[in-house]
């Protein structure tokens, strides 16, 4: 690899870091830690690295010690594992002092983990980003030898979104009529636009988010996995969007695609869904009561960000609300989020957190037709599940406490639920 080109890339990146507009995020990166940051494209992983680099400079380091390489830079096209050693050599040419390595989207280089492990063994400071969940796999972790801390970076949660927009949201602000009005109005926008940091810089946010979706679909899923039939992939994602809030099987998705003339196998559909999960476009929630085989085959699917999901919807705010709560619960509890559905007992709840003993229903509003149904569902759930300690109904704006048959149910507006971290 030409060293002058590498130096130019590093110097150009210094300018990007200097000029970056950095909004505080709720992620803590310890000074002595080496991190692998992974997550949905444009979720803010690179900005976290920019912030870390600037703090290193503030603590007395020189810019020549900051070796930031973005592997999506077109000047690095064709770079291979063997070329990575040139980065170490360039660092030595730029400074006699300790280098601080930042590798953005390094998964583009096959075998990258061997090079990074070697740097870590030498005691180097290394930070990595990638938009592929395989970077968190057990296999990769073993190759890195336990020398890295992994974090999944998501688009702004609601608190971060408010911070980015300069809207105060302390408990005092939530209780204030004027301040809470601003928070509620911002929540309505967040519900539809999602939390991509860059979207706040655009008037036409839908166009910006659509560009992210196309990039994820074509680059992170299709190209990375050698998918030639991107039409089938697009249609599958659309069909999954239609099922959000409902459980769905591979067989039903297979039938839906074949019914419109797309002859793809069930195994192909399973692969495509796995790829979409690996790219953080989708995630699944399993039925707590189901057998292992059924959990794998009949989950509920949700989108990693509401802005992405909203690309497929017209006037479907109740679905957007449930997707948003699913995203929040996934961020809080990881894979320990389930839904409850049992034909034997009649238990039915949108979400269940076993470790917290909490069942959650999502209802856009509690009107005459839905109130009895939602309350009875939770009463039935609390009666059947003896370890249940908390029952919640998340609504768009209603708030109250309901007691029925000895069961206490908290009705919480979604914006308050999201800010209750």
Secondary structure, 3 states (H helix, E strand, C coil): CCHHHHHHHHHHHHHHHHHCCCCCCCCCCCCCCCEEEECCCCCCHHHHHHHHHHHHHHCCCCHHHEEEEECCCHHHCCCCHHHHHHHHHHHHHHCCCCCEEEEECHHHCCCHHHHHHHHHHCCCEEEEEECCHHHHCHHHHHHCCCCCEEEECCCCCHHHHHHHCCCCCCHHHHHCHHHHHHHHHHHHHHHHHCCCHHHHHCCCHHHHHHHHHHHHHHHHHHHCCCCCCHHHHHHHHHHHHHHCCCECCHHHHHHHHHHCCCCCCHHHHHHHHHHHHHCCCEEEEEECCCCHHHHHHCCEEEECCHHHHHCCCCCCHHHHHHHHHHHHHHHHHCCCCEEEECCCCCCEEEEEEHHHCEEEEECCCCCCCCHHHHHHHHHHHHHHCCCCCEEEEEECCCCEEEEECCEEEEEEEHHHHHCCC
